[in-house]
Amino acid sequence: MNPHLISCSQMNIDKSVPPGHMYQERVVRWYEFELYTESDQGYILHVDHRVEVSKGVLSIRRPGIVVTGVTSYACYSFAFDNDYDKDLEAIMPKISLTMPLLIC
């Protein structure tokens, strides 16, 4: 195992979007950690079940899981690949997670 950080980001609660707004469904591409720092009725849909989020909750995801975020919540997100592949370096700068605001 030779982990490689793909991206890290910070998402703040967007006051211009009302609680209950659903982000676009997506398929997790790499392993992800999301540490929630705040929530105002926010939750995550994992395929067919709802996961409430609150301050201090850590979500760990593996590639292939289908998720949809529902506002409002704030979190730090980290995506990593468990094996470093130099051939992927050319495409990594083009890849972004939802609202990347913090570059590590």
Buried (B, 14 or more C-beta within 10 A) or exposed (E): EEEBEBBBBBBEBEEEEEBEEEBEEEEBBBBBBBBBBBBEEBBBBBEEEEEEBEEEBEBEBEEEEEBBBBBBBBBBBBBBBEEEEEEEEEEEEEEEBEBBEEEE
